[in-house]
Amino acid sequence: MDHDEIQHINENRICKFCEKPLDPDEHGNRKYHTECSYKNKLQRQKEKYKVGNSAKLLIQKNEDIASRFYELDKQKEGIPYKEAEKAGLDFDCPVTRWKHKGKTIYFFDQYGYSIDTINGITKIFIYHESDFN
């Protein structure tokens, strides 16, 4: 391939971010303008953060709801499952599973819950990590 052919190939390259032509004198492997490369990196980081941030916000929301239920149910009689759902507790939230006395306890962060059916009523029982110290 001679110099004119290489020059012709470089002239047809476009930036993957802004879709404008790349400088034909730039390195042949370049896919972005310098400023577009940086903007593309920021955009990728923002998307990654958004996924992590949404999980964090969901955990924080569940922690808040669980802490209120924990204070309301000091006698550990349980909260009806439907009431917890109505309050906004999201059972599809990321959790850590603990086994304690044959029960599975799902912890968001400091607060967790277990589910049990008593007399035909499904209830959740809220725990704080201090309950296990």
C-alpha positions as CSV (number, residue, x, y, z in Angstrom):
1,M,0.0,0.0,0.0
2,D,1.5,3.3,-1.0
3,H,1.3,6.6,0.9
4,D,-1.6,7.9,-1.3
5,E,-3.7,4.8,-0.5
6,I,-3.0,5.2,3.3
7,Q,-3.9,8.9,3.1
8,H,-7.2,8.0,1.3
9,I,-8.1,5.4,4.0
10,N,-7.4,7.9,6.8
11,E,-9.5,10.6,5.2
12,N,-12.6,8.4,5.3
13,R,-12.4,7.6,9.0
14,I,-15.0,9.2,11.2
15,C,-15.2,9.7,15.0
16,K,-17.4,7.1,16.7
17,F,-18.7,9.7,19.1
18,C,-19.5,12.8,17.0
19,E,-19.4,11.1,13.6
20,K,-17.3,13.9,12.1
21,P,-14.1,13.1,10.1
22,L,-10.9,12.3,11.9
23,D,-7.8,14.2,11.1
24,P,-6.1,12.2,8.3
25,D,-2.7,13.0,9.9
26,E,-3.7,11.2,13.2
27,H,-2.6,7.7,14.0
28,G,-4.5,5.1,11.9
29,N,-5.9,3.3,15.0
30,R,-7.6,6.4,16.4
31,K,-11.4,6.0,16.7
32,Y,-12.2,9.3,18.4
33,H,-11.2,12.9,18.5
34,T,-9.2,13.6,21.7
35,E,-12.1,15.6,23.2
36,C,-14.7,13.0,22.0
37,S,-12.7,10.2,23.6
38,Y,-13.0,12.0,27.0
39,K,-16.7,12.8,26.5
40,N,-17.3,9.1,25.6
41,K,-15.5,8.0,28.7
42,L,-17.6,10.3,30.9
43,Q,-20.8,9.0,29.2
44,R,-19.7,5.3,29.9
45,Q,-18.9,6.2,33.5
46,K,-22.3,7.9,34.0
47,E,-24.1,4.8,32.7
48,K,-22.2,2.5,35.0
49,Y,-22.8,4.8,38.0
50,K,-26.6,5.0,37.1
51,V,-26.9,1.3,37.5
52,G,-25.0,1.2,40.8
53,N,-26.8,4.3,42.1
54,S,-30.3,2.9,41.4
55,A,-29.4,-0.2,43.5
56,K,-28.0,2.0,46.3
57,L,-31.2,4.2,46.3
58,L,-33.4,1.1,46.4
59,I,-31.4,-0.2,49.4
60,Q,-31.6,3.1,51.2
61,K,-35.4,3.3,50.6
62,N,-35.9,-0.2,51.9
63,E,-33.6,0.5,54.9
64,D,-35.8,3.5,55.8
65,I,-39.0,1.5,55.5
66,A,-37.6,-1.4,57.5
67,S,-36.3,0.9,60.3
68,R,-39.8,2.3,60.7
69,F,-41.4,-1.2,60.8
70,Y,-38.7,-2.3,63.3
71,E,-39.7,0.5,65.7
72,L,-43.4,-0.3,65.2
73,D,-43.1,-4.0,65.8
74,K,-40.9,-4.2,68.9
75,Q,-42.9,-7.3,70.1
76,K,-41.9,-9.2,66.9
77,E,-45.5,-10.1,66.0
78,G,-44.8,-9.4,62.4
79,I,-46.1,-7.0,59.8
80,P,-48.6,-8.3,57.2
81,Y,-46.8,-8.8,53.9
82,K,-49.4,-6.7,52.0
83,E,-48.9,-3.8,54.4
84,A,-45.1,-3.9,53.8
85,E,-45.7,-4.0,50.0
86,K,-48.2,-1.1,50.4
87,A,-45.5,0.9,52.3
88,G,-43.2,0.5,49.4
89,L,-40.8,-2.3,50.6
90,D,-39.3,-3.7,47.5
91,F,-38.6,-7.4,47.8
92,D,-36.6,-7.5,44.5
93,C,-33.9,-5.3,46.1
94,P,-30.3,-6.6,46.3
95,V,-29.9,-8.4,49.6
96,T,-27.5,-10.5,51.6
97,R,-28.9,-13.8,52.9
98,W,-28.2,-14.9,56.4
99,K,-29.2,-18.2,58.0
100,H,-30.3,-18.0,61.6
101,K,-32.0,-20.7,63.6
102,G,-33.3,-22.4,60.4
103,K,-34.7,-19.1,59.0
104,T,-33.4,-17.2,56.0
105,I,-33.1,-13.5,56.8
106,Y,-32.7,-11.1,53.9
107,F,-30.5,-8.0,54.8
108,F,-30.4,-4.8,52.8
109,D,-27.7,-3.2,54.9
110,Q,-28.4,-2.9,58.7
111,Y,-32.0,-4.0,58.4
112,G,-33.4,-7.3,57.2
113,Y,-36.5,-9.3,57.1
114,S,-37.7,-12.9,57.1
115,I,-41.1,-14.1,55.8
116,D,-43.3,-16.6,57.6
117,T,-47.0,-17.6,57.3
118,I,-48.9,-17.7,60.6
119,N,-52.5,-18.7,60.8
120,G,-52.8,-18.3,57.0
121,I,-51.4,-14.7,57.1
122,T,-48.1,-14.1,55.5
123,K,-46.0,-11.7,57.6
124,I,-42.6,-10.2,57.5
125,F,-40.4,-9.9,60.6
126,I,-37.9,-7.1,60.6
127,Y,-34.5,-7.5,62.2
128,H,-31.6,-5.1,62.8
129,E,-28.0,-6.4,62.7
130,S,-27.7,-5.7,66.4
131,D,-30.3,-8.4,67.1
132,F,-27.6,-11.0,66.3
133,N,-24.7,-9.6,68.4
